[in-house]
């Protein structure tokens, strides 16, 4: 007892260290987390995080307004300050526009993506400098569960490693402990994506030296890992070099480019095919819609374009010249003369009606404005 | 020779007055570590370069130094470390163990030398930062089996930067003393 009181400080140190080692050993051995402590900590910190985010947004907004108003007062006298104000305003608006664009892109992606997703906002990072983990503002109350995939319209971002009531922890694909199954778009080479702890780079492991991987080639998720649905873009190959056993393939992750503000949590994933040849997110030119075929065309304008259309038009003019209505002739009745030149017949008819008219050879038929038959329906 | 003695007199604690324990406002003891952890969680989101600023470590070092009690240092370090652990993806106890030792060592040093001296604070902050990084690396590799990289040169540079920030921070925290 005397010995303990004499070495009281060291004894306390040993006890605290021992207790934490037991705690740590239990978690590592049983692969279970001390969830209660984390739930308390995260639930206590999340409202402060939201408050900080709101205050920051409000401060930036107020500062922008203040700068604008302050410069407006001096606008007539101090041109240089005016230029500064406009620059600041421009930057602020650009930032707002980028933010709006991101929201629109996210909404559009969410609408067209077959998976059921939940939009979320990044509100914080992990306390560990070596790990790449972020907090998002959606938790188990919003349906988020551990193991769900997190993406942006540009590509995968990471996976949920812990879901708390009001927030979730997302392990980014750049974290050293992250892994996902990936496949290359062009050569269909499979590998395992792992993080390197760097923001701009990941690595694809287990690709043999004999397999072909091109720089700039896209990698997609395979859907084998049970987290990400198949067919989501991962990133492009930054470099691929032969290694001792496997190739050293480094990827530039596409989902983290341009910052990480808003993300989508995949609540129910739907596997999709790997697109052929076309890079994801690339600009696609959309042809303008065809004009309304029911609208009347201008006289003289060419209404038909194909051979079949021209033939149909000719038959209609022949029918008109011979006063024949297609579809009304009974069986055995005289069919129209299809060898008749409709132009000559029309000119002859006009000459008979008005003898002083111009020669028949110069007369032009009026263009018909009948609605063309739908495809597959023969002309009568 | 006498110059060396002057320097040692400046650094080593020579009187009971200097051995006195610094007392802080109660809210400061809770709010400062909490703010340091919140800083590490939220500020690097907007300023990526501040990710490497280990404010919880610097705060642990400061309070342990100023309390001049090894037991207080142990509990301050363990408390801050465990909260830091609970907001990180790794098992709870990694930062706890790390900062417990940091708190103990800082308090041990604080009992022997004049921790008001700027140079001493700088050297201590630097040394304990390097110790913190090395111990974390060892724990992550040995216990968690993680492939955490350790670059001594990089760590030394970060240590210098953290120590420089620590000096300014400690100057500010001195004002919280009663």
Interface residues (C-beta under 8 A of the other chain):
Chain A: X8 X9 X12 X13 X16 X17 X20 X21 X23 X24 X25 X27 X28 X33 X34 X37 X38 X40 X41 X42 X45 X48 X49 X52 X53 X56 X122 X123 X124 X125 X126 X127 X128 X129 X130 X131 X133 X134 X135 X161 X162 X169 X171 X175 X176 X177 X197 X199
Chain B: X37 X38 X40 X41 X42 X44 X45 X46 X48 X51 X52 X54 X56 X70 X71 X74 X75 X78 X82 X83 X84 X85 X86 X87 X88 X89 X90 X91 X92 X93 X94 X95 X96 X97 X100 X101 X104 X136 X140 X143 X144 X146 X147 X148 X149
